[in-house]
Amino acid sequence: MKRKVANVSVSAAIGGLLVLAAAQTAFADEDLTKRVNDPNQWATQTGGYNSQHNSTLDQINKNNVKNVKAAWSFSTGVLHGHEGAPLVIGDMMYIHSAFPNNTFAVNLNDPGKIVWSHKPKQDASTKAVMCCDIVDRGVAYGAGQIVKKQADGHLLALDAKTGKVNWKVELCDPKVGMTFTQAPYVVKDTVLIGCSGAELGVRGAVNAVDLKTGALKWRAFATGPDNEMRIGKNFNEHNPHYGQFGLGTKTWEGDAWKIGGGTNWGWYAYDPKLNLFYYGSGNPAPWNETMRPGDNKWTMTIWARDVDTGEAKWGYQKTPHDEWDFAGVNQMVLTDQPVEGKMTPLLTHIDRNGIMYTLNRDTGKLILAEKVDPAVNVFKKVDLKTGLPVRDPEFSTRMDHKGTNICPSAMGFHNQGVDSYDPESRTLYAGLNHICMDWEPFMLPYRAGQFFVGATLAMYPGPSGPTKTEMGTVRAFDTVTGKVKWSKWEKFAAWGGTLYTKG
């Protein structure tokens, strides 16, 4: 009887803990969702789970924008890439810096006042294995915490009010070229983040960490055996022509997948109804395509995964056997739009390869694949039935062929800048690059912790600008038809992205 009572008591206790955990998870999720939907706050890097990067604020409008002046400024003391946005939570702004990844909490009611700061001490040798520049793409917020990473592979949660470190874990090893540059992404009670380092032969993965404790929940790789990639029996069931099982090893020569890249260091998006999050895996390693025959799956892939388990529902590889370093980690914009008369959940992604893709984000079906710039020449088109690009061999980078006038360059016709979407006019506003290149490959061995590239590049303005010196454009797109609504040339690459407002 005692054992039975004890068992009942333990069961009740466990049940109580589960209820408490569920309540805490729901509270954290509701709190973040509320802040994401409040136009007076900026709680995620891309402006919300749907990554539409827009605002309903209208105080600044077409009539008064010419009068906008700087109200105040803040220096982080670091002169390298700050590639994410500050977050605004309530009356506080949270600002990050490039290496050494300092974080500042600033009271917006007294903008010169630093409420707290976190300045980690890191081994300076970490900078030597960071590509490209010692950048930081921002912090995240969830459950009253600021979640940040350090370049040396540590992920931390700080109390948003005090800056106190609540937990700290190590997920990446700089000794083999792994570093953190990506902004963490909070969904429910989970923090998502990937290690950078494809240029050093790092095998890409997304890590899921418990928001409350920092414990690793699961990890899903971009290459290798299906179980390590969390590919289940229903993977790509709606689109088997994309490929399904065993390809994370079969499409590589020998065990090259172990040093094959596919890191994710860009932006995530999340659909609460489907409980799926979306992101892109990056370029294969090395850049020299001759050294890694095969499709090199699943690098260069748009992934849809269950946030709780990491299981992949579908994956679409945009550039099989990438030859140009078109790392596919750019923003995924989630919209709901009519397709053939039916409201459809969509995902739109403008890739570095110069193609704008729109897919059904539930099934993964490819709906649109159009060039964002007519200067794209590496592909003639993308076959919508197979999903495969039709290559032009003249612009290959193979060893027996010195590639010249290749468009886009490795910078891509679109890089990590965040685009914005207007749901009323169903328009995507994109900042684009217009840069082409010459490419000369060379052979090299893999050495852990050293760059594993195998190519030299020369870049220059693309051919289409009115003076042939323009390096960027801003364009407005219909993401279902691919129609360009308007376009404006820029002298320099439009690297910084766009923000749409109601003004």
N, C-alpha and C positions, 0 to 999 in steps of 0.2 A: 504493500500500500504506500509505503514511503516513496519507493521508486516511482510509482505511478503519480503520486502527488508532485514529486519533484519534476517529473517529465511535463506534467500539466503546467507547473509553475514556470519552467524554462520556456515551454512553448508560448505561454502567455507573455513572458518577458520579451521573447524574440518578436512576437507579434506586435507588442507595444513599441519596440524599437523600429520595426518596419513601418508602422503607422507614423511614428515621429519622423523617421527619415523621409517618408513620402510627403509629409506635411512641410518639412523644411525645403525639400526639393520644389514643391509647388509654390511655396512662398518666394524662393529665390527666382524661379521662373516668372512668376507674376510680377515681381518687382522689376526685373529687367525688361519684361515686355511692356510694362507701364511706362518706363523711362524711354524705351525705344519709340513708343508711339506719342511721346510728348515733344512737340516741335521746339520747345524751349530747352531741351536737353539734346545731347549728342552722345549716345550711349554705346555705339559700335563704330568701328572704323568706316564701314561702308553705308552708314545711315539707317540700318535696320536689317532684320533677318533676310529680307528680300533683296538686299544689296542694290536698291534703286538710287541711293545717294541723292535724294531730293529733300526739299523742305517746304512746308506749307506756310512758312513765314513770309510776310509781304511788306514789311516796313521799308525795306530797300526795294525800289521798283525802277522801271524803265525811265521814269521822269526824274528821280532824284539820285540815281546811281552816280551821276557825274560829280556829285557833291561829297561822296564818301571820302573820309580822311581817316588816317590811323588814329585811334583813341589812345592806345598804349602799346608797348612792345615788351617782350621778355626774351632775354638771352639765356640759352642753356649753357653757354661757355664751350660748346663743342662745334667745330666747323666742318662736320661731315654730314652724310645723308640722313635727314629726318624725313623718312618716307611714309610716315603715317600721320594721322590727324590727332590733335589733342582731343580728349574726351571732356564733355561737360555733364556733370552729375549734380543736380540741384544747383547750388551757388558755387560749386567748386569746379575748377578746370585742372585736368591732370595732363601734364606735359612730359614728354619723353625726350631723350637725346640719343644720338648715335653713341657708339662705344665711348665711354664705359657704361652706357645704358642707364644714365641718371634719370630719376623721376621726381617731378615737382608737383605739389598740390598748391594751387593758387586760389585765393578767395576772390571771386569776381566782384564782390562788393567793395573790395579794397585791392585792386589789381596788382599793386606793388608788393603785397604781403604774401610771403611764402609760408603756408601753414605747416608744411613738413616737406622734407626731401629725403630721397633714398639714393645714396651714391655707393654702389657696390665696388669692392676691390676685386679686380680680375687680373689674371696673368696677361701681360701685354703681348706675349707671343701669340695669343689667340688671334690678334689682328692679321698675322701673316697668312692665315688660312681662310680669311673671309673674302668672299667674292660677291659682288664687286663693289668695293668701298666698304667701310666699316659701319654699315647702315643699321637703322632700327625702324621697323614699320609700325611701331605703336604698342599701346597697352590695351587691356580689356577690363570690363567691369562686370561683377556679378556677386550677389549675396553680400553686399557691403564691403567688397574687397576690390582692390586694383590688382589685376593679374599681369605680371610682366615677366619678361625673360631676360637672361643675360647671354651675351655672345658665347660665353664659355660653356653653354649647354644646360644652365640651371633655369628652372621655372619657379617663380615665387608668387605668393599671394600676400598682399599688404593690406592692413586695415585701412579702409578708405578715409577714415577720420583722423587717424593718428600716424599712419605709415609704418606701424609695427608689423614685423614679418610674422605671419601666421603659420606658413609652412614654406619649405624650400626643397626641391628635388632636382636631381641631375638626370637628364634624358639624352644628352648628346655628348660625344667625346671629341674635343678639338684635336687630340693627338692623331686621329685618323681623318681629320678634315671636316668634322661635323661641327656646325655652329648654329646659333639661333639668330635669325634676322626677322622672322615672321611675327606679326601681331597675333597673340593668342586669341581664341574665339570661344566665347562662353555660350553654351546651349544647355538649358535646364541645369543639372548638377554636374555638368561635364565641361572641361576645358580641352579644346582641340588645338594642336600645334604640330608642325613638322620641322625637322632639322634641314638646314641648307647644306650644300656641299657637293652638288653633282659634278662641278668642275674639278673635284678631287676624288671622284669615283665613289662617292657616298651612295649607298643604297637607300632610296627614298622610302619614307613611311609617314603615316599620320599617327600621332599619339593621342589617346584619350585619357585624361587625368581627372580624378575626383576633385571637384571644386572645393569641397570642405577639407579634405585631408592631404591632397596631393598624390594620393596613391594611383599608380597606373592601372587603368581599367582594361584597356586593350590597345593593341598596336596592329596596324594594317600596312603591309609593305606594297610597293608598286611593282615589284618584280619578284620572281621566285615561285615556289610551290603554292598551289591554290590555298591551302590552309593558312599559310603565312600571309597571304594577301586577303584573307577572309572572303574568298569567293565560294559561295554556296551553290547548291544544286539548281537554284532558279536564276542564276546569273545570266543576264542578257536573254532571258526566255522570250522576250518580245522581238529581239533583234539578233538571232543566232548568227547572222552573217557578219556581225562585228567580231565574232570569236567568243569562245566560252571557256573551255577547260584545258589546263595543262600548258597554256601558252606563255606563262611567265617564265618558263624554263625552255620550252621547245623552240621559241623564237630567238634564242640566244645560242651562240657557239660555246659549247662546254659550260663552264660555270661563270661565264662573263657577267651573268645577271647579278652576281654577288657584288660587283663593283660597277654596276650599270647605271647609276644615277636615278632619275625619276623623282627627285626630291620635290616637296611642295613647300613653297615659301611665300605664296601669294594670298589671295583672299578667299574666304569661305562664304557660303550662303546656306540658308536653312528654311525648309518648309515644315511648319509645325503640324499641318494636317497629315502630311505623308510621313512625318518623322524622319525625313531624309536630309542629309547635308551634302553639299556639292562643292567640289574643288577640282583643281587640275594638278596632275603630276607633271614634272618638268622634263628637261632634255635628258637623253641618254648620255652615258660617258663611255669613251671620250668623244670629243666633237668629231674627230676623224672617223668617218663612217666606214672606211675600209677595215678598221680594226674590230668591228662588231657587226658582222653580217646578220641578216634577219630583220624581222619587224620590230624587235626589241620591245615587246609588250611587257608591262603596260605603262611604259613611259608615254609622255605626250597625250595623256588621257583625261577626259572629263569623267569624273567618278560621281556616282550617287550611292551613298551609304546610309544605313540605319545608324542613328546617333547613339543608340543604347548598346548595340552589339558590334558595330563596325562592319557588319556583313554588307558586301557590295551587291546592290540590286542590279545595277547596270554600269557599263563602262564603254565609252566611245573613244577610240584612238584616232586623233585628228591627223597626225603626221607619223605614220608607220616608218620606221627606220629614218628618223630625223637626220638630215645632213647639214643643217644650218644653225643649230642652237636656237630653235624656235621654242624655248621653254614655255610650256602651255599652262602657266599658273595664273593667268589673268583673271579678272573679276567675272563672276557668274551672276547675271541679272535675272531675277525671277519675276515674271509677269503672268497675268491671266488675260488672254486675248482670244477673239474668235478666229478659228481656223476651219475653213470650209463650213462655215455657219455654226460651228459648235465652240462654246467657250472652253479653252484648253489651257492647262497649266504648262507654262513655257519656261525655258532657260535659254538665255542668249549670252554668247561668249564671243568677244572679238579677240582672235588669237594673234600671237606674234607673227604667224605665217601669212597674215593679211587677209584671212577669211573670217567673215562673221557667220557664226553657227547659231541656229535656233533649233532646239529640240523639245519634244514633249518631256517635261522633267519627271513625269511618273513612269513612262515606259521607255524613255530614251530614244524614241523614234526621231530620226533626223528630218526636219521640216524645211530648213533653209541652210544653204552654204554658198555665200556670195562674197566676191572680192570687195574689200572696203576701199580699194584704190586700184584703178586700172593698170598701174605700173607693176602689180604683182606678176612675176613671170616664172617663178619656180613651179607653179601649178597652172595648168590650162583651165581647169575647173575641178569641182568635186562632184563625183557621181552620187546623186541622191539615193539611188537604189542600193548601191554597195557601201556608201559612206566613204569610199576611197578617193584620194586626190589623184588626178591625172597629171603626172609630172612632165616637165619639159627637160629632156636629158641635157640640153645645152647649158642649163644652169645647175647641173649637178656639181658636187664637190669631191668626186671620187679622185683617187690618187693619180690616175692617168689623164687627168683633165683639170687644168687650172681654170677655175671658175671666175669669170669676169661679168660685170654688170648684173649681178644677182640682186633681185628685188623680191622681198625685203632683205635688209641686212640682218645680222644677228640681234640687233636692237629691236627688230620687229617693226612692222607698220603700226603696231599697237603694243605697248608694254604694260607696266604695272599701274599706270595712272587709272584712277577710278572714274568711270563714266556715270552719267545721270539719266534718269528716265522720267518722263512726264506721263502719268497714267491717263490723263484726260485726252491729250492729243495722240497718245500711244507713240511717242517719239523718244528715241535714244540719242543723246548728245555725246559724241565721242571725240576726245582729243587724240589725234593720230600723228605718227611719225611718217616722214617721207625720205627715207635714207636707204641707199643701196650699197653694195660692197663687191670687192674682189676677195677671193678666198684661196689660200694655198695650204694644203694639208701636209703634215709630216708624221712620221712614226715616233712613238715613245713608249717606254715601259711604265707599268703602274708601280708606284711607290706610295705606301700609306702616308697620308698627311701632306702629300705634295700635289701640285696641280697636274691634272690628267686631261689635257685639252687636245693637243696635236694639230693646231692650225694657227696661221697668222692671217689677219684681216686688214683690209683698208676700206674705210667707209667714206661716203660722200653723198651730197644731195641727190635725190631721185630725179628722173627725167621729165616729170610732168608739169612742174610749176611754171608760171608765166615768165619768170626770168631764169629758170633752171637752177636757182640757188635756194629755193624754198625747201625747208626741211620738216614742215609740219602742216597739218590741216585740222580744222574743227568741222565735223560733219554731223548732220541730223539724219537719222535713219528710221525707216519703218522696219521693224525687226521681223515681221512676218513675210513681207514681200521683198525686202532688201533695197527698196527704193531710197535714193538719196534725196531728202527734202530740200536741203540747202548745204552749201559748203563754203568755207572761207580758208584761204591759204594763210599760213603763218611763216614768218622768217625763220623761226627756230622750231625744233621738235615740240609738239604739244604734249609734253611728257606728264604734266601735272594733273590731267584729267579735267572734269567739269563738275559743276554743281547746279542743279535746276532748282529754282524757287518759284513761289507763287507771285512774286513781284513782277 
